[in-house]
Amino acid sequence: MSENKDNKKTIKIWTGMNKNGFLVIFSDKPVRDKESGKWLGTMYANSVVYKMVKEIIEKTPYNWNNEPEYFEFSYS
């Protein structure tokens, strides 16, 4: 989380969809591990952010074959 000149806080995350369909969130760009079927990286844990991202992703055809997606949320 960082803060900009307008005193807004920013959350920057990366998402990946494991081969089993489980959504994972990272604080850095993850790497695909084809052998395990999982994305690897520094996990990001925030249940509110996870829920928001999951609601967005569920409306898309996003899956294991897609590259990781970057999201940036700002709030004050």
Protein Blocks (a to p, Z undefined) as FASTA:
>chain_A
ZZdfkopacddddddddfkopacddfbdcdddfknopacddddddfklmmmmmmmmmmpc
bdfklccdddddddZZ
